């Protein structure tokens, strides 16, 4: 049963990528997309013009693949955080990572820190890591525990959000403010193959690392004490999972900005399909997230073409009703 779901999900993902790459003003077909990919792999020729080849290989394909990676990574991190913190409303940004990335990005884009030698993505990554370290240190100083991590994350989010707002309001001009705001809402418009490779490598590493401790995540469902009684090294596994989640989220946010609701809503959809066992839930969540983000990005870049909508706006418009449904179901079952 699960093998069938996995194979169907992979096939749907590949088809979704090929179809969404064709969406736009250029006259392209799914066959053209696969022909371009094979040609760049040294197999046959596509017969397309250099312009059409560039549209597929340099513009749309890396963007679509990055969308898939972001969806898979953020959904995976959401599933991990919800299990680790035993909170169905947890998401990858509960550790203040998104706010820290935003602060790092605006320090580079607005204040010019790095003197042009540091890219916006690098600034965002450093800011995300700093925020994660600060939140973990605060939670540890408060005595640790699930509740303390969540509270420390809330405090860190508010702190770095305030810093971001202060920098933008005090130092940015109108053009900088518009650019920063667009990035903060999530944007895949600047995607290139370097982003795809780096984010893809980090996400694949995270999936493998989390699958290796899937049984421990199952034990966390019953609480830390129950997990410890089952032989799980609670502290070590928690630190490892928090670190992996932070690295994945930091890498994805630095490349695409803050894309909300993916990690909050999609793990619930995956649980509905394959159940709560993490050996099945984690790969299913990654697939659902990848497919979802591929289509969200297609909507974001074509719905009001040539004007592009930030990806985070589309995910929020879809995610808020889904979030309300989750709250309603929790009320009925609680």
Residue pairs with C-beta under 8 A, 6 or more apart in sequence:
2 274
2 280
2 284
5 273
5 274
5 284
6 283
6 284
6 287
9 284
9 287
9 288
9 291
10 287
12 291
13 68
13 287
13 290
13 291
13 294
15 30
16 291
16 294
16 295
17 61
17 64
17 65
17 68
17 294
18 30
18 33
18 34
19 30
20 60
20 64
20 294
20 295
20 297
20 298
21 28
21 33
21 56
21 60
21 61
21 64
22 28
22 29
22 30
22 32
22 33
23 298
23 302
24 55
24 60
24 301
24 302
24 305
25 305
26 51
26 52
26 55
27 52
28 52
28 55
28 56
32 46
32 48
32 52
32 56
33 56
33 61
35 44
35 45
35 46
35 47
35 48
36 46
36 48
36 52
36 53
36 56
36 57
36 61
37 56
37 57
37 61
38 44
38 46
39 45
39 46
39 53
40 57
46 53
48 56
62 191
62 192
62 193
62 195
62 196
63 188
63 189
63 191
63 297
63 301
64 294
64 297
64 298
65 191
65 196
65 200
66 188
66 191
66 195
66 196
66 199
66 255
66 256
67 188
67 191
67 293
67 294
67 296
67 297
67 311
68 290
68 291
68 293
68 294
69 196
69 199
69 200
69 203
69 252
69 290
70 188
70 199
70 252
70 255
70 256
70 259
70 262
70 293
71 262
71 266
71 289
71 290
71 291
71 292
71 293
71 294
71 296
72 203
72 207
72 286
72 287
72 289
72 290
72 293
73 199
73 202
73 203
73 206
73 248
73 249
73 251
73 252
73 286
73 289
74 92
74 249
74 252
74 259
74 262
74 263
74 289
74 293
75 262
75 263
75 266
75 267
75 270
75 285
75 286
75 288
75 289
75 290
75 292
76 203
76 206
76 207
76 210
76 248
76 263
76 282
76 285
76 286
76 289
77 91
77 92
77 206
77 245
77 248
77 249
77 263
78 90
78 91
78 92
78 262
78 263
78 264
78 265
78 266
78 267
78 285
79 263
79 267
79 270
79 278
79 281
79 282
79 285
80 210
80 217
80 241
80 244
80 245
80 282
81 87
81 90
81 91
81 92
81 94
81 95
81 245
81 263
82 88
82 89
82 90
82 91
82 267
83 217
83 220
83 221
83 278
84 90
84 146
84 217
84 220
84 238
84 241
84 242
85 94
85 146
85 149
85 150
86 146
86 220
86 221
86 223
87 146
87 150
88 268
88 326
88 330
89 264
89 326
89 327
90 150
90 264
91 260
91 261
91 263
91 264
92 98
92 245
92 248
92 249
92 263
93 99
93 157
93 249
93 258
93 260
93 263
94 149
94 150
94 153
94 154
95 131
95 132
95 135
95 136
95 149
95 153
95 156
95 242
95 245
95 246
95 249
96 131
96 132
96 134
96 135
96 152
96 153
96 155
96 156
96 157
96 159
96 160
97 128
97 131
97 132
97 246
97 249
97 250
97 253
98 128
98 157
98 249
98 253
98 258
98 260
99 131
99 156
99 157
99 158
99 159
99 160
99 161
99 164
100 127
100 128
100 129
100 130
100 131
100 132
100 134
100 156
100 160
101 124
101 125
101 127
101 128
101 131
101 250
101 253
101 254
101 258
102 124
102 127
102 160
102 161
102 164
102 184
102 258
103 127
103 131
103 160
103 163
103 164
103 167
104 123
104 124
104 125
104 126
104 127
104 128
104 130
105 120
105 123
105 124
105 127
105 180
105 183
105 184
105 254
106 164
106 167
106 168
106 172
106 180
107 113
107 123
107 127
107 167
108 114
108 118
108 119
108 120
108 122
108 123
108 124
109 120
109 123
109 176
109 179
109 180
109 183
110 167
110 168
110 171
110 172
110 176
110 180
111 167
111 171
113 123
114 122
114 123
120 183
121 195
121 254
121 255
122 254
123 254
124 250
124 253
124 254
124 257
125 250
125 251
125 253
125 254
127 160
128 246
128 249
128 250
128 253
128 254
129 246
129 250
131 156
131 160
132 246
132 250
134 156
134 159
135 149
135 152
135 153
135 155
135 156
136 149
136 152
136 242
138 152
138 155
138 156
139 145
139 148
139 149
139 151
139 152
139 153
142 148
142 151
142 152
146 224
149 242
164 184
168 176
168 177
168 180
172 180
182 310
183 257
184 257
184 258
184 312
185 257
185 258
185 310
185 311
185 312
185 313
186 256
186 257
186 258
186 259
186 260
186 310
186 311
186 312
186 313
186 315
187 256
187 257
187 308
187 310
187 311
188 256
188 297
188 300
188 311
189 301
189 308
191 255
191 256
195 255
195 256
198 251
198 255
199 251
199 252
199 255
202 247
202 248
202 251
202 252
203 248
203 251
203 252
203 286
205 244
206 244
206 245
206 247
206 248
207 282
207 283
207 286
209 240
209 244
210 217
210 241
210 244
210 278
210 282
211 278
211 279
211 282
211 283
213 237
213 240
213 241
214 277
214 278
214 279
214 282
215 278
215 279
216 227
216 232
216 237
217 241
217 278
218 276
218 277
218 278
219 226
219 227
219 230
219 232
220 227
220 232
220 234
220 237
221 276
224 234
227 234
227 237
228 234
252 259
253 259
256 311
257 310
257 311
257 312
258 312
259 293
259 311
259 312
259 315
260 312
260 315
260 316
260 319
261 315
261 316
261 318
261 319
261 320
261 322
261 323
262 289
262 292
262 293
262 315
262 319
263 289
264 319
264 323
265 318
265 319
265 322
265 323
265 326
266 285
266 288
266 289
266 292
267 281
267 285
268 322
268 326
269 288
270 281
270 284
270 285
270 287
270 288
271 281
273 284
273 288
274 280
274 281
274 284
275 281
293 311
293 315
296 311
296 314
296 315
296 318
297 311
299 309
299 314
300 308
300 309
300 310
300 311
300 313
300 314
301 308
301 309
303 309
